[in-house]
Amino acid sequence: KQWYQRRVRVAGRYLTRTSNIAKLMKLPGMANSKYYRGGFEEKMTRREAALILNVRQQSTSKKVKDAHKQIMLLNHPDRGGSPYLAAKINEAKEYLESGKA
């Protein structure tokens, strides 16, 4: 059993030294995250709506609908998602489809 533990420790040290794991372990929190940091704005903007649906601000109606459908499949309240997030997702879709400036 001791030889096994030693090999695991040596392998762990090797992986840590030769990969980016060492760099990632030193980062505080989610500093290198791809997710948007910050809450929702008081009034929906075109930029915020595009961020919520993960589309460009000038996306076509079809792309907006497809993105909305995909996100709602994952976040629908009937499937355990948050009603608040579902409302924000729906608001973002309506905002981008309405073409408000």
LUMMAR-918149 format. One record per residue (C-alpha): residue number from 1; x, y, z. Coordinates in nm, 2 decimals. Layout:
BEGIN
+-----+--------+--------+--------+
|   k |      x |      y |      z |
+-----+--------+--------+--------+
| NUM |      X |      Y |      Z |
...
+-----+--------+--------+--------+
***
This chain:
BEGIN
+-----+--------+--------+--------+
|   k |      x |      y |      z |
+-----+--------+--------+--------+
|   1 |   0.00 |   0.00 |   0.00 |
|   2 |   0.29 |   0.24 |   0.07 |
|   3 |   0.44 |   0.20 |  -0.28 |
|   4 |   0.10 |   0.29 |  -0.43 |
|   5 |   0.07 |   0.60 |  -0.22 |
|   6 |   0.42 |   0.71 |  -0.31 |
|   7 |   0.35 |   0.66 |  -0.69 |
|   8 |   0.03 |   0.87 |  -0.65 |
|   9 |   0.22 |   1.15 |  -0.48 |
|  10 |   0.49 |   1.15 |  -0.74 |
|  11 |   0.24 |   1.15 |  -1.03 |
|  12 |   0.04 |   1.43 |  -0.87 |
|  13 |   0.36 |   1.64 |  -0.83 |
|  14 |   0.45 |   1.57 |  -1.19 |
|  15 |   0.11 |   1.67 |  -1.33 |
|  16 |   0.11 |   1.99 |  -1.12 |
|  17 |   0.45 |   2.10 |  -1.24 |
|  18 |   0.40 |   2.02 |  -1.60 |
|  19 |   0.05 |   2.15 |  -1.66 |
|  20 |  -0.14 |   2.47 |  -1.60 |
|  21 |  -0.30 |   2.33 |  -1.29 |
|  22 |  -0.04 |   2.50 |  -1.07 |
|  23 |  -0.13 |   2.84 |  -1.23 |
|  24 |  -0.51 |   2.78 |  -1.20 |
|  25 |  -0.48 |   2.68 |  -0.83 |
|  26 |  -0.31 |   3.01 |  -0.75 |
|  27 |  -0.59 |   3.22 |  -0.90 |
|  28 |  -0.83 |   3.37 |  -0.65 |
|  29 |  -1.19 |   3.27 |  -0.70 |
|  30 |  -1.32 |   3.30 |  -1.05 |
|  31 |  -1.08 |   3.56 |  -1.17 |
|  32 |  -1.03 |   3.37 |  -1.49 |
|  33 |  -1.39 |   3.29 |  -1.55 |
|  34 |  -1.57 |   3.32 |  -1.88 |
|  35 |  -1.89 |   3.42 |  -1.71 |
|  36 |  -2.01 |   3.78 |  -1.67 |
|  37 |  -1.95 |   3.92 |  -1.33 |
|  38 |  -2.21 |   4.15 |  -1.19 |
|  39 |  -2.58 |   4.16 |  -1.13 |
|  40 |  -2.87 |   4.27 |  -1.34 |
|  41 |  -2.93 |   4.64 |  -1.43 |
|  42 |  -3.25 |   4.81 |  -1.31 |
|  43 |  -3.38 |   4.86 |  -1.66 |
|  44 |  -3.31 |   4.61 |  -1.94 |
|  45 |  -3.07 |   4.74 |  -2.20 |
|  46 |  -2.98 |   4.59 |  -2.54 |
|  47 |  -2.64 |   4.50 |  -2.41 |
|  48 |  -2.77 |   4.32 |  -2.11 |
|  49 |  -3.03 |   4.14 |  -2.31 |
|  50 |  -2.76 |   4.02 |  -2.55 |
|  51 |  -2.54 |   3.90 |  -2.26 |
|  52 |  -2.83 |   3.71 |  -2.10 |
|  53 |  -2.91 |   3.52 |  -2.42 |
|  54 |  -2.54 |   3.50 |  -2.53 |
|  55 |  -2.60 |   3.65 |  -2.87 |
|  56 |  -2.48 |   3.97 |  -3.05 |
|  57 |  -2.68 |   4.29 |  -3.00 |
|  58 |  -2.77 |   4.29 |  -3.37 |
|  59 |  -2.87 |   3.92 |  -3.39 |
|  60 |  -3.16 |   3.81 |  -3.61 |
|  61 |  -3.49 |   3.72 |  -3.46 |
|  62 |  -3.43 |   3.35 |  -3.54 |
|  63 |  -3.10 |   3.35 |  -3.35 |
|  64 |  -3.27 |   3.52 |  -3.05 |
|  65 |  -3.55 |   3.26 |  -3.05 |
|  66 |  -3.30 |   2.97 |  -3.08 |
|  67 |  -3.09 |   3.11 |  -2.79 |
|  68 |  -3.40 |   3.17 |  -2.58 |
|  69 |  -3.53 |   2.82 |  -2.64 |
|  70 |  -3.19 |   2.66 |  -2.55 |
|  71 |  -3.15 |   2.86 |  -2.23 |
|  72 |  -3.51 |   2.81 |  -2.12 |
|  73 |  -3.47 |   2.43 |  -2.16 |
|  74 |  -3.20 |   2.45 |  -1.89 |
|  75 |  -3.35 |   2.71 |  -1.67 |
|  76 |  -3.73 |   2.65 |  -1.68 |
|  77 |  -3.90 |   2.68 |  -1.33 |
|  78 |  -4.09 |   2.35 |  -1.39 |
|  79 |  -3.76 |   2.17 |  -1.42 |
|  80 |  -3.60 |   2.32 |  -1.11 |
|  81 |  -3.48 |   2.65 |  -1.25 |
|  82 |  -3.52 |   2.99 |  -1.09 |
|  83 |  -3.85 |   3.18 |  -1.17 |
|  84 |  -3.65 |   3.51 |  -1.14 |
|  85 |  -3.39 |   3.40 |  -1.40 |
|  86 |  -3.67 |   3.27 |  -1.63 |
|  87 |  -3.84 |   3.61 |  -1.61 |
|  88 |  -3.51 |   3.79 |  -1.70 |
|  89 |  -3.45 |   3.55 |  -1.99 |
|  90 |  -3.80 |   3.61 |  -2.12 |
|  91 |  -3.76 |   3.99 |  -2.08 |
|  92 |  -3.43 |   3.98 |  -2.27 |
|  93 |  -3.60 |   3.79 |  -2.56 |
|  94 |  -3.89 |   4.03 |  -2.57 |
|  95 |  -3.65 |   4.33 |  -2.56 |
|  96 |  -3.44 |   4.21 |  -2.85 |
|  97 |  -3.73 |   4.10 |  -3.06 |
|  98 |  -3.91 |   4.44 |  -3.01 |
|  99 |  -3.61 |   4.62 |  -3.15 |
| 100 |  -3.60 |   4.89 |  -2.88 |
| 101 |  -3.30 |   5.12 |  -2.91 |
+-----+--------+--------+--------+
***
